[in-house]
Amino acid sequence: MSNLLYVVIPIGVFTIVGLLVGLKDRKPRSTESYVDEFNRQRAAMSAAKVIDADDQDRRAQAG
């Protein structure tokens, strides 16, 4: 029986740690989180367009 504990205890510890890591790293699934993610992506794309427009203006002025 004591030999079996050397197998069961590490399996239990790894299972608990695995569940904790999995729960910590999962994405939120609420509607609000989807809206926040969409707003972040939209802001990132609009910032990229502003940077591209500024680069085009600088190139037009330089050339």
C-alpha positions as CSV (number, residue, x, y, z in Angstrom):
1,M,0.0,0.0,0.0
2,S,2.8,2.5,0.8
3,N,4.4,1.8,-2.6
4,L,1.1,2.8,-4.2
5,L,1.3,6.2,-2.4
6,Y,4.5,7.0,-4.3
7,V,2.5,6.9,-7.5
8,V,-0.9,8.3,-6.4
9,I,0.5,11.4,-4.6
10,P,2.5,12.7,-7.6
11,I,-0.4,12.0,-9.9
12,G,-2.7,14.0,-7.6
13,V,-0.3,16.9,-7.3
14,F,0.3,17.1,-11.1
15,T,-3.5,17.0,-11.6
16,I,-4.2,19.8,-9.2
17,V,-1.3,22.0,-10.6
18,G,-2.4,21.3,-14.2
19,L,-6.0,22.3,-13.4
20,L,-4.8,25.5,-11.7
21,V,-2.5,26.5,-14.6
22,G,-5.3,25.7,-17.1
23,L,-7.8,27.8,-15.2
24,K,-5.4,30.7,-14.8
25,D,-4.5,30.9,-18.5
26,R,-7.9,30.4,-20.0
27,K,-9.6,33.2,-21.8
28,P,-12.7,34.9,-20.3
29,R,-16.0,33.8,-22.0
30,S,-18.4,36.6,-21.0
31,T,-20.0,38.8,-23.6
32,E,-18.2,41.8,-22.1
33,S,-14.8,40.2,-22.6
34,Y,-15.7,39.7,-26.3
35,V,-16.6,43.3,-26.6
36,D,-13.4,44.4,-24.9
37,E,-11.3,42.2,-27.2
38,F,-13.1,43.6,-30.3
39,N,-12.4,47.2,-29.1
40,R,-8.7,46.4,-28.5
41,Q,-8.4,45.0,-32.0
42,R,-10.3,47.9,-33.5
43,A,-8.0,50.4,-31.7
44,A,-4.9,48.6,-32.8
45,M,-6.0,48.6,-36.4
46,S,-7.0,52.3,-36.3
47,A,-3.6,53.1,-34.8
48,A,-1.9,51.2,-37.6
49,K,-3.8,53.2,-40.2
50,V,-2.8,56.5,-38.5
51,I,0.8,55.5,-38.5
52,D,0.6,54.4,-42.2
53,A,-1.0,57.7,-43.1
54,D,1.7,59.7,-41.2
55,D,4.4,57.7,-43.1
56,Q,2.7,58.4,-46.4
57,D,2.6,62.2,-45.6
58,R,6.2,62.2,-44.6
59,R,7.2,60.4,-47.8
60,A,5.2,62.8,-49.9
61,Q,6.8,65.8,-48.2
62,A,10.3,64.3,-48.6
63,G,9.9,63.2,-52.2
